[in-house]
Amino acid sequence: MKTNPSRDQLQRSLDRRNKHLMISTLEKFEDMFPDLNNGREGGIFKAYIRTAFNDVIRAQRDELIDYEIDYRPLRLTDDNILAMTQTLMSTVQRIEFDFRDEPYVKIYCSGLGNRRVLDAVRAEMGTGIITEEGDMILLEIIGVQSCVDCVLPIMDKYRLHADVRPKYSKWRTEVIERYRR
């Protein structure tokens, strides 16, 4: 079965929430009924609660397997800043903003198995080509129009790291200057 980062992430989140709910329920039971907690009836009730929660967890896993969830590499935070998902952050090795004849952006990811992550980034940006370079896979977006239409709107929303921000700002200024020519 193929792995799907979005489905896997959602599954882990749901499992974590259900387990937290189960533990909270059992702790409340123990607090509210300390006499029953040590008795046979209390043990039976706690076993019933654990079984019920585990059944829910298994049912959710089965349902998630039936659905194809699109992986979204970027998401908006509550304060409307664009952020990378954990899956994207763990696979991106570096991002280059530069020029040859045309402006370009290259996003390098580790491992050829992460093509799905870059496919999702390409879909999010609406442009680019994916190639392999040794044991790396990269998404390359080339050209003034592609950079202006697809890269700048997304990157302008993204809170860049301090070491990337000046490179991007300089590159962005040059892209806009070339666009205006």
Contact map, one row per residue, 1 for C-alpha under 8 A:
1110000000000000000000000000000000000000000000000000000000000000000000000000000000000000000000000000000000000000000000000000000000000000000000000000000000000000000000000000000000000
1111000000000000000000000000000000000000000000000000000000000000000000000000000000000000000000000000000000000000000000000000000000000000000000000000000000000000000000000000000000000
1111100100000000000000000000000000000000000000000000000000000000000000000000000000000000000000000000000000000000000000000000000000000000000000000000000000000000000000000000000000000
0111111100000000000000000000000000000000000000000000000000000000000010100000000000000000000000000000000000000000000000000000000000000000000000000000000000000000000000000000000000000
0011111110000000000000000000000000000000000000000000000000000000000000100000000000000010000000000000000000000000000000000000000000000000000000000000000000000000000000000000000000000
0001111111000000000000000000000000000000000000000000000000000000000011110000000000000000000000000000000000000000000000000000000000000000000000000000000000000000000000000000000000000
0001111111100000000000000000000000000000000000000000000000000001000110100000000000000000000000000000000000000000000000000000000000000000000000000000000000000000000000000000000000000
0011111111110000000000000000000000000000000000000000000000000000000000000000000000000000000000000000000000000000000000000000000000000000000000000000000000000000000000000000000000000
0000111111111000000000000000000000000000000000000000000000000000000000000000000000000000000000000000000000000000000000000000000000000000000000000000000000000000000000000000000000000
0000011111111100000000000000000000000000000000000000000000000000000000000000000000000000000000000000000000000000000000000000000000000000000000000000000000000000000000000000000000000
0000001111111110000000000000000000000000000000000000000000011001000000000000000000000000000000000000000000000000000000000000000000000000000000000000000000000000000000000000000000000
0000000111111111000000000000000000000000000000000000000000000000000000000000000000000000000000000000000000000000000000000000000000000000000000000000000000000000000000000000000000000
0000000011111111100000000000000000000000000000000000000000000000000000000000000000000000000000000000000000000000000000000000000000000000000000000000000000000000000000000000000000000
0000000001111111110000000000000000000000000000000000000010000000000000000000000000000000000000000000000000000000000000000000000000000000000000000000000000000000000000000000000000000
0000000000111111111000000000000000000000000000000000000010000000000000000000000000000000000000000000000000000000000000000000000000000000000000000000000000000000000000000000000000000
0000000000011111111100000000000000000000000000000000000000000000000000000000000000000000000000000000000000000000000000000000000000000000000000000000000000000000000000000000000000000
0000000000001111111110000000000000000000000000000000000000000000000000000000000000000000000000000000000000000000000000000000000000000000000000000000000000000000000000000000000000000
0000000000000111111111000000000000000000000000000000100010000000000000000000000000000000000000000000000000000000000000000000000000000000000000000000000000000000000000000000000000000
0000000000000011111111100000000000000000000000000000100000000000000000000000000000000000000000000000000000000000000000000000000000000000000000000000000000000000000000000000000000000
0000000000000001111111110000000000000000000000000000000000000000000000000000000000000000000000000000000000000000000000000000000000000000000000000000000000000000000000000000000000000
0000000000000000111111111000000000000000000000000000000000000000000000000000000000000000000000000000000000000000000000000000000000000000000000000000000000000000000000000000000000000
0000000000000000011111111100000000000000000000001100100000000000000000000000000000000000000000000000000000000000000000000000000000000000000000000000000000000000000000000000000000000
0000000000000000001111111110000000000000000000000000000000000000000000000000000000000000000000000000000000000000000000000000000000000000000000000000000000000000000000000000000000000
0000000000000000000111111111000000000000000000000000000000000000000000000000000000000000000000000000000000000000000000000000000000000000000000000000000000000000000000000000000000000
0000000000000000000011111111100000000000000000000000000000000000000000000000000000000000000000000000000000000000000000000000000000000000000000000000000000000000000000000000000000000
0000000000000000000001111111110000000000000001001000000000000000000000000000000000000000000000000000000000000000000000000000000000000000000000000000000000000000000000000000000000000
0000000000000000000000111111111000000000000000000000000000000000000000000000000000000000000000000000000000000000000000000000000000000000000000000000000000000000000000000000000000000
0000000000000000000000011111111100000000000000000000000000000000000000000000000000000000000000000000000000000000000000000000000000000000000000000000000000000000000000000000000000000
0000000000000000000000001111111111001000000000000000000000000000000000000000000000000000000000000000000000000000000000000000000000000000000000000000000000000000000000000000000000000
0000000000000000000000000111111111011000000000000000000000000000000000000000000000000000000000000000000000000000000000000000000000000000000000000000000000000000000000000000000000000
0000000000000000000000000011111111000000000000000000000000000000000000000000000000000000000000000000000000000000000000000000000000000000000000000000000000000000000000000000000000000
0000000000000000000000000001111111000000000000000000000000000000000000000000000000000000000000000000000000000000000000000000000000000000000000000000000000000000000000000000000000000
0000000000000000000000000000111111111000000000000000000000000000000000000000000000000000000000000000000000000000000000000000000000000000000000000000000000000000000000000000000000000
0000000000000000000000000000111111111100000000000000000000000000000000000000000000000000000000000000000000000000000000000000000000000000000000000000000000000000000000000000000000000
0000000000000000000000000000000011111110000000000000000000000000000000000000000000000000000000000000000000000000000000000000000000000000000000000000000000000000000000000000000000000
0000000000000000000000000000010011111111110000000000000000000000000000000000000000000000000000000000000000000000000000000000000000000000000000000000000000000000000000000000000000000
0000000000000000000000000000110011111110111000000000000000000000000000000000000000000000000000000000000000000000000000000000000000000000000000000000000000000000000000000000000000000
0000000000000000000000000000000001111111011000000000000000000000000000000000000000000000000000000000000000000000000000000000000000000000000000000000000000000000000000000000000000000
0000000000000000000000000000000000111111111000000000000000000000000000000000000000000000000000000000000000000000000000000000000000000000000000000000000000000000000000000000000000000
0000000000000000000000000000000000010111111100000000000000000000000000000000000000000000000000000000000000000000000000000000000000000000000000000000000000000000000000000000000000000
0000000000000000000000000000000000011011111110000000000000000000000000000000000000000000000000000000000000000000000000000000000000000000000000000000000000000000000000000000000000000
0000000000000000000000000000000000011111111111000000000000000000000000000000000000000000000000000000000000000000000000000000000000000000000000000000000000000000000000000000000000000
0000000000000000000000000000000000001111111111100000000000000000000000000000000000000000000000000000000000000000000000000000000000000000000000000000000000000000000000000000000000000
0000000000000000000000000000000000000001111111110000000000000000000000000000000000000000000000000000000000000000000000000000000000000000000000000000000000000000000000000000000000000
0000000000000000000000000000000000000000111111111000000000000000000000000000000000000000000000000000000000000000000000000000000000000000000000000000000000000000000000000000000000000
0000000000000000000000000100000000000000011111111100000000000000000000000000000000000000000000000000000000000000000000000000000000000000000000000000000000000000000000000000000000000
0000000000000000000000000000000000000000001111111110000000000000000000000000000000000000000000000000000000000000000000000000000000000000000000000000000000000000000000000000000000000
0000000000000000000000000000000000000000000111111111000000000000000000000000000000000000000000000000000000000000000000000000000000000000000000000000000000000000000000000000000000000
0000000000000000000001000100000000000000000011111111100000000000000000000000000000000000000000000000000000000000000000000000000000000000000000000000000000000000000000000000000000000
0000000000000000000001000000000000000000000001111111110000000000000000000000000000000000000000000000000000000000000000000000000000000000000000000000000000000000000000000000000000000
0000000000000000000000000000000000000000000000111111111000000000000000000000000000000000000000000000000000000000000000000000000000000000000000000000000000000000000000000000000000000
0000000000000000000000000000000000000000000000011111111100000000000000000000000000000000000000000000000000000000000000000000000000000000000000000000000000000000000000000000000000000
0000000000000000011001000000000000000000000000001111111110000000000000000000000000000000000000000000000000000000000000000000000000000000000000000000000000000000000000000000000000000
0000000000000000000000000000000000000000000000000111111111000000000000000000000000000000000000000000000000000000000000000000000000000000000000000000000000000000000000000000000000000
0000000000000000000000000000000000000000000000000011111111100000000000000000000000000000000000000000000000000000000000000000000000000000000000000000000000000000000000000000000000000
0000000000000000000000000000000000000000000000000001111111110000000000000000000000000000000000000000000000000000000000000000000000000000000000000000000000000000000000000000000000000
0000000000000110010000000000000000000000000000000000111111111000000000000000000000000000000000000000000000000000000000000000000000000000000000000000000000000000000000000000000000000
0000000000000000000000000000000000000000000000000000011111111100000000000000000000000000000000000000000000000000000000000000000000000000000000000000000000000000000000000000000000000
0000000000000000000000000000000000000000000000000000001111111110000000000000000000000000000000000000000000000000000000000000000000000000000000000000000000000000000000000000000000000
0000000000100000000000000000000000000000000000000000000111111111000000000000000000000000000000000000000000000000000000000000000000000000000000000000000000000000000000000000000000000
0000000000100000000000000000000000000000000000000000000011111111100000000000000000000000000000000000000000000000000000000000000000000000000000000000000000000000000000000000000000000
0000000000000000000000000000000000000000000000000000000001111111110000000000000000000000000000000000000000000000000000000000000000000000000000000000000000000000000000000000000000000
0000000000000000000000000000000000000000000000000000000000111111111000000000000000000000000000000000000000000000000000000000000000000000000000000000000000000000000000000000000000000
0000001000100000000000000000000000000000000000000000000000011111111100000000000000000000000000000000000000000000000000000000000000000000000000000000000000000000000000000000000000000
0000000000000000000000000000000000000000000000000000000000001111111100000000000000000000000000000000000000000000000000000000000000000000000000000000000000000000000000000000000000000
0000000000000000000000000000000000000000000000000000000000000111111100000000000000000000000000000000000000000000000000000000000000000000000000000000000000000000000000000000000000000
0000000000000000000000000000000000000000000000000000000000000011111110000000000000000000000000000000000000000000000000000000000000000000000000000000000000000000000000000000000000000
0000001000000000000000000000000000000000000000000000000000000001111111000000000000000000000000000000000000000000000000000000000000000000000000000000000000000000000000000000000000000
0001011000000000000000000000000000000000000000000000000000000000001111100000000000000000000000000000000000000000000000000000000000000000000000000000000000000000000000000000000000000
0000010000000000000000000000000000000000000000000000000000000000000111110000000000000000000000000000000000000000000000000000000000000000000000000000000000000000000000000000000000000
0001111000000000000000000000000000000000000000000000000000000000000011111000000000000000000000000000000000000000000010010000000000000000000000000000000000000000000000000000000000000
0000010000000000000000000000000000000000000000000000000000000000000001111110000000001000000000000000000000000000000000011001000000000000000000000000000000000000000000000000000000000
0000000000000000000000000000000000000000000000000000000000000000000000111110000000011011000000000000000000000000000010011001000000000000000000000000000000000000000000000000000000000
0000000000000000000000000000000000000000000000000000000000000000000000011111000001111000000000000000000000000000000000001001000000000000000000000000000000000000000000000000000000000
0000000000000000000000000000000000000000000000000000000000000000000000011111100001111000000000000000000000000000000000000000000000000000000000000000000000000000000000000000000000000
0000000000000000000000000000000000000000000000000000000000000000000000000111111111100000000000000000000000000000000000000000000000000000000000000000000000000000000000000000000000000
0000000000000000000000000000000000000000000000000000000000000000000000000011111111100000000000000000000000000000000000000000000000000000000000000000000000000000000000000000000000000
0000000000000000000000000000000000000000000000000000000000000000000000000001111110000000000000000000000000000000000000000000000000000000000000000000000000000000000000000000000000000
0000000000000000000000000000000000000000000000000000000000000000000000000001111110000000000000000000000000000000000000000000000000000000000000000000000000000000000000000000000000000
0000000000000000000000000000000000000000000000000000000000000000000000000001111111000000000000000000000000000000000000000000000000000000000000000000000000001000000000000000000000000
0000000000000000000000000000000000000000000000000000000000000000000000000001111111100000000000000000000000000000000000000000000000000000000000000000000000001110000000000000000000000
0000000000000000000000000000000000000000000000000000000000000000000000000111100111110000000000000000000000000000000000000000000000000000000000000000000001001110000000000000000000000
0000000000000000000000000000000000000000000000000000000000000000000000000111100011111000000000000000000000000000000000000000000000000000000000000000000000000110000000000000000000000
0000000000000000000000000000000000000000000000000000000000000000000000001110000001111101100000000000000000000000000000000000000000000000000000000000000000000000000000000000000000000
0000000000000000000000000000000000000000000000000000000000000000000000011110000000111111100000000000000000000000000000000000000000000000000000000000000000000000000000000000000000000
0000000000000000000000000000000000000000000000000000000000000000000000000000000000011111110000000000000000000000000000000000000000000000000000000000000000000000000000000000000000000
0000100000000000000000000000000000000000000000000000000000000000000000001000000000001111111000000000000000000000000010000000000000000000000000000000000000000000000000000000000000000
0000000000000000000000000000000000000000000000000000000000000000000000001000000000011111111100000000000000000000000010000000000000000000000000000000000000000000000000000000000000000
0000000000000000000000000000000000000000000000000000000000000000000000000000000000011111111100000000000000000000000000000000000000000000000000000000000000000000000000000000000000000
0000000000000000000000000000000000000000000000000000000000000000000000000000000000000111111100000000000000000000000000000000000000000000000000000000000000000000000000000000000000000
0000000000000000000000000000000000000000000000000000000000000000000000000000000000000011111110000000000000001110010000000000000000000000000000000000000000000000000000000000000000000
0000000000000000000000000000000000000000000000000000000000000000000000000000000000000001111111100000000000111100000000000000000000000000000000000000000000000000000000000000000000000
0000000000000000000000000000000000000000000000000000000000000000000000000000000000000000001111100000000000111100000000000000000000000000000000000000000000000000000000000000000000000
0000000000000000000000000000000000000000000000000000000000000000000000000000000000000000000111110000000000111000000000000000000000000000000000000000000000000000000000000000000000000
0000000000000000000000000000000000000000000000000000000000000000000000000000000000000000000111111000000011110000000000000000000000000000000000000000000000000000000000000000000000000
0000000000000000000000000000000000000000000000000000000000000000000000000000000000000000000001111100000111100000000000000000000000000000000000000000000000000000000000000000000000000
0000000000000000000000000000000000000000000000000000000000000000000000000000000000000000000000111110001111000000000000000000000000000000000000000000000000000000000000110010000000000
0000000000000000000000000000000000000000000000000000000000000000000000000000000000000000000000011111001110000000000000000000000000000000000000000000000000000000000000000010000000000
0000000000000000000000000000000000000000000000000000000000000000000000000000000000000000000000001111111100000000000000000000000000000000000000000000000000000000000000000000000000000
0000000000000000000000000000000000000000000000000000000000000000000000000000000000000000000000000111111100000000000000000000000000000000000000000000000000000000000000000000000000000
0000000000000000000000000000000000000000000000000000000000000000000000000000000000000000000000000011111000000000000000000000000000000000000000000000000000000000000000000000000000000
0000000000000000000000000000000000000000000000000000000000000000000000000000000000000000000000000011111100000000000000000000000000000000000001110000000000000000000000000000000000000
0000000000000000000000000000000000000000000000000000000000000000000000000000000000000000000000001111111110000000000000000000000000000000000001110010000000000000000000000000001000000
0000000000000000000000000000000000000000000000000000000000000000000000000000000000000000000000011111011111000000000000000000000000000000000111100010000000000000000000000000000000000
0000000000000000000000000000000000000000000000000000000000000000000000000000000000000000000000111100001111100000000000000000000000000000001111000010000000000000000000000000000000000
0000000000000000000000000000000000000000000000000000000000000000000000000000000000000000000000111000000111110000000000000000000000000000011110000000000000000000000000000000000000000
0000000000000000000000000000000000000000000000000000000000000000000000000000000000000000000111110000000011111000000000000000000000000000011100000000000000000000000000000000000000000
0000000000000000000000000000000000000000000000000000000000000000000000000000000000000000000111100000000001111100000000000000000000000001111000000000000000000000000000000000000000000
0000000000000000000000000000000000000000000000000000000000000000000000000000000000000000001111000000000000111110010001000000000000000001110000000000000000000000000000000000000000000
0000000000000000000000000000000000000000000000000000000000000000000000000000000000000000001110000000000000011111010000000000000000000011100000000000000000000000000000000000000000000
0000000000000000000000000000000000000000000000000000000000000000000000000000000000000000001000000000000000001111110000000000000000000011100000000000000000000000000000000000000000000
0000000000000000000000000000000000000000000000000000000000000000000000000000000000000000000000000000000000000111111000000000000000010011100000000000000000000000000000000000000000000
0000000000000000000000000000000000000000000000000000000000000000000000000000000000000000000000000000000000000011111100000000000000000000000000000000000000000000000000000000000000000
0000000000000000000000000000000000000000000000000000000000000000000000000000000000000000001000000000000000001111111111000000000000000000100000000000000000000000000000000000000000000
0000000000000000000000000000000000000000000000000000000000000000000000000000000000000000000000000000000000000001111111100000000000000000100000000000000000000000000000000000000000000
0000000000000000000000000000000000000000000000000000000000000000000000000000000000000000000000000000000000000000111111110000000000000000000000000000000000000000000000000000000000000
0000000000000000000000000000000000000000000000000000000000000000000000101000000000000011000000000000000000000000011111111000000000000000000000000000000000000000000000000000000000000
0000000000000000000000000000000000000000000000000000000000000000000000000000000000000000000000000000000000001000011111111100000001000000011000000000000000000000000000000000000000000
0000000000000000000000000000000000000000000000000000000000000000000000000000000000000000000000000000000000000000001111111110000001000000000000000000000000000000000000000000000000000
0000000000000000000000000000000000000000000000000000000000000000000000111000000000000000000000000000000000000000000111111111000000000000000000000000000000000000000000000000000000000
0000000000000000000000000000000000000000000000000000000000000000000000011100000000000000000000000000000000000000000011111111100000000000000000000000000000000000000000000000000000000
0000000000000000000000000000000000000000000000000000000000000000000000000000000000000000000000000000000000000000000001111111111110000000001000000000000000000000000000000000000000000
0000000000000000000000000000000000000000000000000000000000000000000000000000000000000000000000000000000000000000000000111111111000000000000000000000000000000000000000000000000000000
0000000000000000000000000000000000000000000000000000000000000000000000011100000000000000000000000000000000000000000000011111110000000000000000000000000000000000000000000000000000000
0000000000000000000000000000000000000000000000000000000000000000000000000000000000000000000000000000000000000000000000001111111100000000000000000000011001000000000000000000000000000
0000000000000000000000000000000000000000000000000000000000000000000000000000000000000000000000000000000000000000000000000111111100000000000000000000010000000000000000000000000000000
0000000000000000000000000000000000000000000000000000000000000000000000000000000000000000000000000000000000000000000000000110111110000000000010000100010000000000000000000000000000000
0000000000000000000000000000000000000000000000000000000000000000000000000000000000000000000000000000000000000000000000000100111111000000001111000000000000000000000000000000000000000
0000000000000000000000000000000000000000000000000000000000000000000000000000000000000000000000000000000000000000000000000100001111100000001110000000000000000000000000000000000000000
0000000000000000000000000000000000000000000000000000000000000000000000000000000000000000000000000000000000000000000001100000000111110000111100000000000000000000000000000000000000000
0000000000000000000000000000000000000000000000000000000000000000000000000000000000000000000000000000000000000000000000000000000011111000111100000000000000000000000000000000000000000
0000000000000000000000000000000000000000000000000000000000000000000000000000000000000000000000000000000000000001000000000000000001111111110000000000000000000000000000000000000000000
0000000000000000000000000000000000000000000000000000000000000000000000000000000000000000000000000000000000000000000000000000000000111111110000000000000000000000000000000000000000000
0000000000000000000000000000000000000000000000000000000000000000000000000000000000000000000000000000000000000000000000000000000000011111100000000000000000000000000000000000000000000
0000000000000000000000000000000000000000000000000000000000000000000000000000000000000000000000000000000000000111000000000000000000011111100000000000000000000000000000000000000000000
0000000000000000000000000000000000000000000000000000000000000000000000000000000000000000000000000000000000011111000000000000000000011111110000000000000000000000000000000000000000000
0000000000000000000000000000000000000000000000000000000000000000000000000000000000000000000000000000000000011111011000000000000001111111111000000000000000000000000000000000000000000
0000000000000000000000000000000000000000000000000000000000000000000000000000000000000000000000000000000001111000000001000000000001111001111100000000000000000000000000000000000000000
0000000000000000000000000000000000000000000000000000000000000000000000000000000000000000000000000000000011110000000001000100000111100000111110000000000000000000000000000000000000000
0000000000000000000000000000000000000000000000000000000000000000000000000000000000000000000000000000000111100000000000000000000111100000011111000000000000000000000000000000000000000
0000000000000000000000000000000000000000000000000000000000000000000000000000000000000000000000000000000111000000000000000000001110000000001111100110000000000000000000000000000000000
0000000000000000000000000000000000000000000000000000000000000000000000000000000000000000000000000000011110000000000000000000000100000000000111110110000000000000000000000000000000000
0000000000000000000000000000000000000000000000000000000000000000000000000000000000000000000000000000011100000000000000000000000000000000000011111110000000000000000000000000000000000
0000000000000000000000000000000000000000000000000000000000000000000000000000000000000000000000000000011000000000000000000000000000000000000001111111000000000000000000000000001001100
0000000000000000000000000000000000000000000000000000000000000000000000000000000000000000000000000000000000000000000000000000000000000000000000111111100000000000000000000000000000100
0000000000000000000000000000000000000000000000000000000000000000000000000000000000000000000000000000000000000000000000000000001000000000000011111111111000000000000000000000000000000
0000000000000000000000000000000000000000000000000000000000000000000000000000000000000000000000000000001110000000000000000000000000000000000011111111111100000000000000000000001000000
0000000000000000000000000000000000000000000000000000000000000000000000000000000000000000000000000000000000000000000000000000000000000000000000011111111110000000000000000000001100100
0000000000000000000000000000000000000000000000000000000000000000000000000000000000000000000000000000000000000000000000000000000000000000000000001111111110000000000000000000000000000
0000000000000000000000000000000000000000000000000000000000000000000000000000000000000000000000000000000000000000000000000000111000000000000000000111111111000000000000000000000000000
0000000000000000000000000000000000000000000000000000000000000000000000000000000000000000000000000000000000000000000000000000100000000000000000000111111111100000000000000000000000000
0000000000000000000000000000000000000000000000000000000000000000000000000000000000000000000000000000000000000000000000000000000000000000000000000011111111110000000000000001000000000
0000000000000000000000000000000000000000000000000000000000000000000000000000000000000000000000000000000000000000000000000000000000000000000000000001111111111000000000000000000000000
0000000000000000000000000000000000000000000000000000000000000000000000000000000001000000000000000000000000000000000000000000100000000000000000000000011111111100000000000000000000000
0000000000000000000000000000000000000000000000000000000000000000000000000000000000000000000000000000000000000000000000000000000000000000000000000000001111111110000000000000000000000
0000000000000000000000000000000000000000000000000000000000000000000000000000000000000000000000000000000000000000000000000000000000000000000000000000000111111110000000000000000000000
0000000000000000000000000000000000000000000000000000000000000000000000000000000111000000000000000000000000000000000000000000000000000000000000000000000011111110000000000000000000000
0000000000000000000000000000000000000000000000000000000000000000000000000000000011100000000000000000000000000000000000000000000000000000000000000000000001111111000000000000000000000
0000000000000000000000000000000000000000000000000000000000000000000000000000000011100000000000000000000000000000000000000000000000000000000000000000000000111111100000000000000000000
0000000000000000000000000000000000000000000000000000000000000000000000000000000000000000000000000000000000000000000000000000000000000000000000000000000000000111110110000000000000000
0000000000000000000000000000000000000000000000000000000000000000000000000000000000000000000000000000000000000000000000000000000000000000000000000000000000000011111110000000000000000
0000000000000000000000000000000000000000000000000000000000000000000000000000000000000000000000000000000000000000000000000000000000000000000000000000000000000001111111000000000000000
0000000000000000000000000000000000000000000000000000000000000000000000000000000000000000000000000000000000000000000000000000000000000000000000000000000000000000111111100000000000000
0000000000000000000000000000000000000000000000000000000000000000000000000000000000000000000000000000000000000000000000000000000000000000000000000000000000000001111111110000000000000
0000000000000000000000000000000000000000000000000000000000000000000000000000000000000000000000000000000000000000000000000000000000000000000000000000000000000001111111111000000000000
0000000000000000000000000000000000000000000000000000000000000000000000000000000000000000000000000000000000000000000000000000000000000000000000000000000000000000011111111100000000000
0000000000000000000000000000000000000000000000000000000000000000000000000000000000000000000000001000000000000000000000000000000000000000000000000000000000000000001111111110000000000
0000000000000000000000000000000000000000000000000000000000000000000000000000000000000000000000001000000000000000000000000000000000000000000000000000000000000000000111111111000000000
0000000000000000000000000000000000000000000000000000000000000000000000000000000000000000000000000000000000000000000000000000000000000000000000000000000000000000000011111111100000000
0000000000000000000000000000000000000000000000000000000000000000000000000000000000000000000000000000000000000000000000000000000000000000000000000000000000000000000001111111110000000
0000000000000000000000000000000000000000000000000000000000000000000000000000000000000000000000001100000000000000000000000000000000000000000000000000000000000000000000111111111000000
0000000000000000000000000000000000000000000000000000000000000000000000000000000000000000000000000000000000000000000000000000000000000000000000000000000100000000000000011111111100000
0000000000000000000000000000000000000000000000000000000000000000000000000000000000000000000000000000000000000000000000000000000000000000000000000000000000000000000000001111111110000
0000000000000000000000000000000000000000000000000000000000000000000000000000000000000000000000000000000000000000000000000000000000000000000000000000000000000000000000000111111111000
0000000000000000000000000000000000000000000000000000000000000000000000000000000000000000000000000000001000000000000000000000000000000000000000010011000000000000000000000011111111100
0000000000000000000000000000000000000000000000000000000000000000000000000000000000000000000000000000000000000000000000000000000000000000000000000001000000000000000000000001111111110
0000000000000000000000000000000000000000000000000000000000000000000000000000000000000000000000000000000000000000000000000000000000000000000000000000000000000000000000000000111111111
0000000000000000000000000000000000000000000000000000000000000000000000000000000000000000000000000000000000000000000000000000000000000000000000010000000000000000000000000000011111111
0000000000000000000000000000000000000000000000000000000000000000000000000000000000000000000000000000000000000000000000000000000000000000000000011001000000000000000000000000001111111
0000000000000000000000000000000000000000000000000000000000000000000000000000000000000000000000000000000000000000000000000000000000000000000000000000000000000000000000000000000111111
0000000000000000000000000000000000000000000000000000000000000000000000000000000000000000000000000000000000000000000000000000000000000000000000000000000000000000000000000000000011111
